[in-house]
Amino acid sequence: MHFIDRDDLHLDSVHFLLPDGLVKSPGRHKIGHPQKFRDGMTFPANLRLFIVRKENRFYALSAVCTHLGCTVKKNNSSHASLSPDLAIEFDCPCHGSKFNMDGVNFAGPAKKPLERYFLSLSPNDGQIVVDMEKNVDKNFSLRL
């Protein structure tokens, strides 16, 4: 019988047992110049968030499910024919929570909406900066 030495056991080797939400990138991050983003949604996977652009408005929506921290995935909704704003939903592949394009939860075990983060422009180089330590309400957007 082979035993694993406790010193050889690293967090990486058991990471698959934990929700991926336990790994977070807090702080401020430059994500690029506004013209880099087309209308719609961008997913910087290393930050686990969605950057949404609607004409001259931007907002940052966390991709971390508020149930147990799994990463939600964008899903084109069957409600797209009703309204363009209903065309996107986010689904949690772990436990089935569902969120609308504004991050509001409407199905599954998640009891809270997805977090939204403060956006600003860097005065040094004009890049968009997301502050993942500052939550904002669903009406906040960076207007350019």
ChimeraX attribute file (.defattr): number of C-alpha atoms within 10 A of each C-alpha:
attribute: neighborCount
match mode: 1-to-1
recipient: residues
	/A:1	2
	/A:2	4
	/A:3	5
	/A:4	7
	/A:5	7
	/A:6	7
	/A:7	6
	/A:8	8
	/A:9	10
	/A:10	9
	/A:11	10
	/A:12	8
	/A:13	9
	/A:14	9
	/A:15	12
	/A:16	9
	/A:17	9
	/A:18	13
	/A:19	15
	/A:20	16
	/A:21	16
	/A:22	12
	/A:23	14
	/A:24	13
	/A:25	12
	/A:26	12
	/A:27	10
	/A:28	14
	/A:29	15
	/A:30	16
	/A:31	15
	/A:32	15
	/A:33	14
	/A:34	16
	/A:35	8
	/A:36	8
	/A:37	16
	/A:38	12
	/A:39	14
	/A:40	13
	/A:41	19
	/A:42	14
	/A:43	17
	/A:44	12
	/A:45	10
	/A:46	8
	/A:47	18
	/A:48	19
	/A:49	23
	/A:50	20
	/A:51	21
	/A:52	21
	/A:53	20
	/A:54	14
	/A:55	11
	/A:56	11
	/A:57	14
	/A:58	23
	/A:59	24
	/A:60	28
	/A:61	26
	/A:62	22
	/A:63	27
	/A:64	24
	/A:65	32
	/A:66	21
	/A:67	19
	/A:68	17
	/A:69	19
	/A:70	21
	/A:71	22
	/A:72	24
	/A:73	18
	/A:74	18
	/A:75	16
	/A:76	13
	/A:77	15
	/A:78	11
	/A:79	13
	/A:80	13
	/A:81	10
	/A:82	9
	/A:83	8
	/A:84	10
	/A:85	13
	/A:86	16
	/A:87	16
	/A:88	20
	/A:89	23
	/A:90	25
	/A:91	23
	/A:92	24
	/A:93	13
	/A:94	14
	/A:95	14
	/A:96	15
	/A:97	20
	/A:98	23
	/A:99	26
	/A:100	21
	/A:101	19
	/A:102	21
	/A:103	20
	/A:104	18
	/A:105	22
	/A:106	14
	/A:107	13
	/A:108	14
	/A:109	15
	/A:110	21
	/A:111	14
	/A:112	14
	/A:113	20
	/A:114	25
	/A:115	22
	/A:116	27
	/A:117	22
	/A:118	20
	/A:119	25
	/A:120	18
	/A:121	17
	/A:122	14
	/A:123	8
	/A:124	6
	/A:125	10
	/A:126	13
	/A:127	18
	/A:128	19
	/A:129	17
	/A:130	25
	/A:131	18
	/A:132	23
	/A:133	12
	/A:134	14
	/A:135	16
	/A:136	17
	/A:137	10
	/A:138	17
	/A:139	8
	/A:140	16
	/A:141	21
	/A:142	15
	/A:143	13
	/A:144	10
